[in-house]
Amino acid sequence: MSQSIEGEPQYHVHIYFDEERSPLAHRLRGVLEDDPRVEALGRMHTGPVGPHPTRQFQVLLASQNLDDVLGWLERNRESLSVLIHPDIDDDLAAHTTHARWLGSPVSLDLERFR
């Protein structure tokens, strides 16, 4: 895995899946595991974690790799929803104002940030 450039923002990318789409999510994670542009990968969560109400895994990216990896995800995610947000001190703003989606947005549990 690569190293981020100090001072550059990092991004969290959450890839959501259900039981039916679990094989696709595992395949995507397997490819991302070997991608040198990826800073780190979270484990495959099989239930709600934090504000995420369903199964998901997290990808940590430095800003200089964000567009390339998101382009690849857009072409390969099929019907999976993907949340992209900056890693900043304000979790509510990160998951709302500064968030963007590939696919259909997932309703997050934002009360924990209020």
C-alpha positions in Angstrom: 0.0 0.0 0.0 1.2 3.5 -0.8 2.0 6.3 1.6 0.0 9.5 1.6 1.6 12.9 1.1 1.8 14.8 4.3 -0.7 17.6 4.5 -2.9 16.2 1.7 -6.4 15.3 2.7 -7.4 11.7 2.9 -10.8 10.3 1.8 -12.9 7.4 3.1 -14.8 5.4 0.5 -17.5 3.1 1.8 -18.7 0.4 -0.5 -22.2 -0.9 0.6 -23.5 -4.3 -0.2 -26.2 -6.8 0.7 -26.1 -10.5 0.9 -26.9 -11.0 -2.7 -24.1 -8.6 -3.8 -21.6 -9.8 -1.3 -19.6 -11.8 -3.9 -19.2 -8.6 -6.0 -18.1 -6.6 -3.0 -15.5 -9.3 -2.1 -14.2 -9.3 -5.7 -13.8 -5.5 -5.6 -12.1 -5.6 -2.3 -9.7 -8.3 -3.5 -8.7 -6.1 -6.4 -8.3 -3.0 -4.2 -6.2 -5.0 -1.8 -3.4 -5.2 -4.4 -3.9 -1.6 -5.7 -0.8 0.6 -4.8 -3.1 3.7 -4.8 -5.0 2.4 -1.8 -3.7 3.5 1.6 -5.7 1.0 3.6 -8.7 -1.3 3.5 -11.2 -1.9 6.3 -12.7 -5.3 7.0 -15.9 -6.5 5.5 -18.6 -5.4 8.0 -21.6 -7.7 8.0 -23.9 -5.4 9.9 -24.3 -1.8 11.0 -21.2 0.1 12.2 -21.1 3.7 13.1 -23.4 5.7 10.8 -23.4 2.9 8.2 -26.7 1.0 8.5 -25.8 -2.0 6.4 -22.9 -4.1 5.2 -19.9 -2.2 3.9 -16.2 -2.0 3.7 -14.0 1.1 3.8 -11.2 2.2 1.5 -8.8 4.9 2.6 -7.3 7.0 -0.2 -5.0 10.0 -0.5 -6.4 12.9 -2.5 -4.0 12.4 -5.4 -5.4 8.9 -6.0 -9.1 9.7 -5.4 -10.2 10.4 -9.0 -8.4 7.4 -10.5 -9.7 4.9 -8.0 -13.2 6.4 -8.2 -13.1 6.1 -12.0 -12.3 2.4 -11.6 -15.0 2.0 -9.1 -17.6 3.7 -11.3 -16.8 1.3 -14.1 -16.8 -1.8 -11.8 -19.2 -1.3 -8.9 -22.3 -2.4 -11.0 -25.3 -1.7 -8.7 -23.3 -1.1 -5.4 -23.7 2.2 -3.7 -20.5 4.0 -2.8 -20.1 6.9 -0.3 -17.0 9.2 -0.7 -16.2 11.7 2.1 -13.1 13.6 3.3 -11.5 12.6 6.6 -12.0 15.8 8.5 -12.7 16.8 12.1 -16.4 17.5 11.5 -18.0 14.0 10.9 -21.5 15.4 10.3 -20.2 17.7 7.5 -18.0 15.0 6.1 -21.0 12.6 5.8 -23.4 15.3 4.4 -22.1 18.6 3.0 -18.8 17.2 1.7 -20.1 13.7 0.8 -20.7 12.4 -2.7 -22.1 9.2 -4.0 -21.7 6.7 -6.8 -25.1 5.0 -7.2 -28.0 5.4 -4.9 -27.4 7.1 -1.6 -27.8 5.0 1.6 -29.6 6.6 4.6 -27.0 7.0 7.2 -27.5 7.2 11.0 -26.4 10.8 11.4 -27.8 11.3 14.9 -24.5 10.1 16.4 -22.8 13.2 14.9 -25.3 15.7 16.3 
